[in-house]
Amino acid sequence: MRRPNEPGPFDRDGSRARVAAMEDTTFRAVDDLSLAGYLWRPKDEPKAILQIAHGMAEHARRYDRVARHFADQGWLVVAHDHRGHGRSVLDGAPLGHMADEDAWTKAVEDVRRVGQAVRKEHPGLPVVLLAHSMGSFMAQALLADAPDGYAAVALSGSNGKPPPLAHAGRLVTRLERLRLGRRATSPLLQKLSFGSFNKGFEGRTEFDWLSRDPTEVDAYLADPLCGFALSVQSWLDMLDALPGLLAPRRLARVPKELPVYVFGGDADPVSEKGRGLVRLSDTLRAAGLRRVELKLYPGARHETLNETNREEVTDDLLRWAETAHAGASP
């Protein structure tokens, strides 16, 4: 029997599944952790590469539908489970623990190394990075840390600079580490981070904020590799990194002609109902980036690629990616 989120002969909307099959692979992290990876190959020689960086408390195989659609259009698609997620878990560590120290830095480096590995196997092909939620913040880091690594970057369900109140969250997280230890999870941090996301939605489940499609929400709930809590150390390393991601000195290193696509739903609580995406786009443009595109979908929630209008969202993403990579250097 297949797992709830693994592809069958038909997608959940009843349409026939795409022809591209997912292949398992592995990537080696900087600390020698084995990262579970996945490839979707086109029928003919690929024209470009799409690299996917997934969000928090999920895994890369959830992007199978999007990956197969791109592969059908001639793209090679690569993704990996972030450390502490999916099948990329440290020996003896619980799901959600990314590292005992420097978890964020290592996770960002993982994304860079995966892109580097696939680029080495396919020299000359441009690489477009699609990054969702937590993955989008890793992509924000790579805009400055690896400015020549990508031909274009798409940021899904992201946000701009954290508000001043986020500093209090970092202090609370440090106290929780003292109280619980590095690898433990904290109900308090979970409440402070995700507790309010479902407010205002129908309340059928605690994850209705993800999508208007109950089938997608139920699949997330049924997946044992989704919906877990991040460890205290993982939270702390990420929260310490977020305020500096869009610092002017960092954005000054981003190529001004890099295409950046910012997209999400205007009912997404992670992006403050789209306001954070507007701020993010404005910040990038103010830094001199000339090819920033913003797309907000009315009524859509956090996972627009799993929304009721997911075909529209995916087609828009593909159209942007096709235009963005055209004539770009890898």
C-alpha positions in Angstrom: 0.0 0.0 0.0 1.4 3.4 -0.9 1.8 6.2 1.7 -0.7 9.0 1.7 1.5 11.5 -0.2 3.2 9.1 -2.6 1.9 9.3 -6.2 -0.5 6.8 -7.6 -1.8 6.4 -11.1 -4.0 9.4 -10.6 -3.5 12.7 -8.8 -5.9 13.6 -5.9 -7.9 15.8 -8.2 -8.7 12.8 -10.4 -6.5 13.8 -13.3 -4.1 11.4 -14.9 -0.7 11.4 -13.3 2.3 12.7 -15.2 4.7 10.3 -16.9 7.9 11.4 -15.1 8.8 9.0 -12.3 10.6 10.0 -9.1 14.1 8.5 -8.5 15.7 8.2 -5.1 19.3 9.5 -4.6 21.5 10.9 -1.8 23.6 13.9 -1.2 26.4 14.3 1.3 26.2 17.2 3.7 29.1 19.2 5.0 29.0 17.3 8.3 28.8 14.0 6.4 25.0 13.6 7.0 23.4 11.6 4.2 20.6 13.8 2.7 17.8 11.9 1.0 17.4 13.3 -2.5 15.0 12.9 -5.3 15.2 13.3 -9.1 12.5 13.7 -11.8 14.0 13.4 -15.3 12.4 14.6 -18.5 11.9 12.2 -21.5 14.6 14.0 -23.5 17.8 15.9 -22.6 16.8 18.6 -20.1 16.7 22.2 -21.0 17.0 23.5 -17.5 17.1 22.4 -13.8 14.5 23.1 -11.1 15.8 22.7 -7.6 13.2 22.6 -4.8 13.7 23.6 -1.2 10.7 22.5 0.9 9.3 24.1 4.0 9.3 23.3 7.7 7.7 20.1 9.0 7.2 18.5 5.6 9.4 16.8 3.0 10.4 16.9 -0.6 8.2 14.1 -1.9 5.2 16.4 -1.3 6.3 18.3 -4.4 6.0 15.3 -6.7 3.0 16.8 -8.6 4.9 20.0 -9.4 8.1 18.2 -10.2 6.4 15.8 -12.6 4.7 18.8 -14.4 8.1 20.5 -14.9 9.7 17.3 -16.0 7.0 16.8 -18.6 8.0 20.2 -19.9 11.6 19.2 -20.3 13.0 20.2 -16.9 15.3 18.1 -14.7 13.9 18.5 -11.2 16.0 17.8 -8.0 15.0 18.1 -4.4 16.2 16.8 -1.0 14.8 16.4 2.5 16.2 19.1 4.7 18.2 17.8 7.6 15.9 16.8 10.4 13.1 16.3 7.9 11.8 13.4 5.9 14.5 10.8 5.4 17.4 13.1 6.4 17.5 12.5 10.1 20.6 12.4 12.3 21.4 9.1 13.9 19.8 9.0 17.3 18.0 12.3 16.8 14.3 12.9 16.7 12.5 14.2 13.6 12.7 17.9 13.6 16.2 18.2 15.0 18.5 19.7 12.4 21.8 19.8 14.2 23.3 20.2 17.7 24.8 23.5 16.6 24.8 25.8 13.6 21.7 24.0 12.3 20.6 26.9 10.1 24.0 27.5 8.5 24.3 23.8 7.8 20.8 23.5 6.3 21.5 26.5 4.0 24.8 24.9 3.0 22.9 21.7 2.2 20.8 23.5 -0.3 23.8 25.1 -1.9 25.6 21.8 -2.1 22.7 20.0 -3.7 22.5 22.7 -6.4 26.3 22.5 -6.9 26.1 18.7 -7.3 23.4 18.7 -9.9 25.1 21.6 -11.7 28.3 19.6 -11.8 26.5 16.6 -13.4 24.8 18.9 -16.0 27.3 21.8 -16.8 25.8 24.5 -18.9 22.2 24.1 -17.7 20.7 27.0 -15.8 19.4 26.2 -12.3 16.2 27.8 -11.0 15.5 27.5 -7.3 11.9 27.1 -6.0 11.8 27.6 -2.3 8.8 27.4 0.0 8.3 28.8 3.5 11.3 27.9 5.6 13.1 26.9 2.4 12.4 30.4 1.1 14.4 31.9 4.0 17.2 29.6 3.1 16.9 30.9 -0.5 17.1 34.5 0.9 20.4 33.6 2.5 21.7 32.1 -0.7 20.8 35.2 -2.7 23.8 36.8 -1.0 25.9 33.8 0.0 25.8 32.2 -3.5 24.9 35.0 -5.8 26.2 33.3 -8.9 24.7 29.9 -8.2 21.2 30.3 -9.6 19.7 31.7 -12.8 16.5 32.6 -11.0 14.8 32.2 -7.6 11.1 31.7 -6.8 10.1 32.4 -3.2 6.8 30.8 -2.1 4.9 31.6 1.2 7.8 33.8 2.4 8.0 37.0 4.3 10.3 40.0 4.7 12.3 41.2 7.7 10.8 39.9 11.0 9.1 42.5 13.2 10.8 43.8 16.4 8.7 41.5 18.5 10.6 38.6 17.0 13.5 39.5 19.2 11.4 38.5 22.2 10.9 35.1 20.6 14.7 34.6 20.4 15.0 35.3 24.1 12.2 32.8 25.0 13.9 30.2 22.8 17.2 30.6 24.7 15.3 30.1 28.0 13.6 27.0 26.6 17.0 25.6 25.5 18.3 26.0 29.1 15.2 24.4 30.5 14.7 21.5 28.0 18.0 21.0 26.1 19.0 21.3 22.4 17.1 18.3 21.0 13.8 18.7 22.9 10.7 20.2 21.4 8.9 23.0 23.2 5.1 23.2 23.3 5.5 26.9 24.2 7.5 27.6 21.0 5.1 25.6 19.0 2.2 27.7 20.4 4.0 31.0 19.8 5.0 30.1 16.2 2.0 28.1 14.9 -0.6 28.6 17.5 -2.4 31.6 15.8 -2.1 30.4 12.2 -5.5 28.6 12.2 -7.4 31.6 13.7 -10.1 32.8 11.3 -10.4 29.6 9.3 -13.1 27.0 9.6 -11.4 25.0 12.4 -12.1 21.6 10.9 -8.4 20.7 11.7 -5.5 22.5 13.2 -3.9 22.8 9.7 -6.7 24.4 7.8 -4.4 27.4 7.3 -2.4 25.4 4.8 -5.0 25.1 2.0 -8.7 25.6 1.2 -8.7 22.0 -0.2 -9.6 19.6 2.7 -8.1 16.7 0.7 -4.7 18.3 0.8 -5.0 19.1 4.5 -6.1 15.6 5.3 -3.1 14.2 3.3 -0.8 16.4 5.3 -2.3 15.2 8.6 -2.1 11.5 7.5 1.6 11.8 6.6 3.8 10.8 9.6 6.6 12.9 8.1 4.5 16.1 8.3 3.3 18.4 11.1 6.1 17.6 13.7 7.7 20.2 15.9 11.2 21.6 15.3 13.8 21.1 18.1 14.7 24.0 20.4 18.2 24.3 18.9 16.8 24.3 15.3 14.4 27.1 16.2 17.1 29.1 17.9 19.6 28.9 15.0 16.9 29.9 12.5 15.5 32.8 14.6 19.0 34.1 15.1 19.6 34.1 11.3 16.3 35.6 10.0 16.8 39.3 11.0 20.0 39.6 9.0 18.9 37.9 5.8 17.8 41.1 4.1 20.4 43.4 5.5 21.5 46.1 2.9 25.1 44.9 3.0 24.0 41.4 2.0 21.5 42.5 -0.7 24.3 44.6 -2.2 25.9 41.3 -3.3 22.9 40.0 -5.2 23.1 40.4 -9.0 20.8 43.2 -10.0 19.5 41.2 -13.0 18.6 38.1 -11.1 15.0 37.2 -11.7 13.1 36.8 -8.4 9.5 35.6 -8.3 7.6 36.2 -5.0 4.3 34.4 -4.8 1.7 33.3 -2.3 -1.9 33.7 -1.0 -3.4 36.8 0.4 -5.0 34.7 3.1 -1.7 33.1 4.2 -1.0 33.8 7.9 2.8 33.1 7.5 3.1 36.1 5.1 0.6 38.2 7.2 -2.0 37.8 4.5 0.4 38.7 1.8 1.6 42.0 3.4 4.9 40.3 4.1 5.3 39.4 0.5 4.7 43.0 -0.6 7.4 44.1 1.9 9.8 41.5 0.7 9.3 42.5 -3.0 9.7 46.2 -2.1 12.9 45.5 -0.1 14.4 43.6 -3.1 13.5 46.3 -5.5 14.9 49.0 -3.2 18.2 47.1 -3.2 18.4 47.6 -6.9 17.0 44.2 -8.2 15.3 45.0 -11.5 13.5 41.7 -12.2 11.4 41.2 -9.1 7.8 39.9 -9.8 5.1 39.6 -7.2 2.0 37.4 -7.5 -0.7 37.2 -4.9 -3.6 34.8 -5.2 -6.9 36.0 -3.7 -8.2 33.7 -1.0 -5.3 31.3 -1.2 -3.6 30.1 2.0 0.0 29.0 2.8 0.6 26.2 0.3 -0.5 27.7 -3.0 1.0 24.8 -4.9 -1.5 22.6 -3.0 -4.4 25.0 -3.2 -7.8 24.7 -5.0 -6.3 26.7 -7.8 -3.0 24.8 -7.8 -3.0 24.2 -11.6 -3.1 28.0 -12.1 -0.4 28.5 -9.6 1.8 25.8 -11.1 1.3 27.1 -14.7 2.1 30.6 -13.6 5.3 29.3 -12.0 6.3 27.4 -15.1 5.7 30.4 -17.4 7.8 32.6 -15.1 10.6 30.0 -14.9 10.7 29.4 -18.7 11.1 33.2 -19.3 13.5 33.7 -16.3 16.0 31.0 -17.3 16.0 31.9 -21.0 19.4 33.1 -22.0 20.6 32.9 -18.4 24.0 31.6 -17.4 24.1 28.7 -14.9 
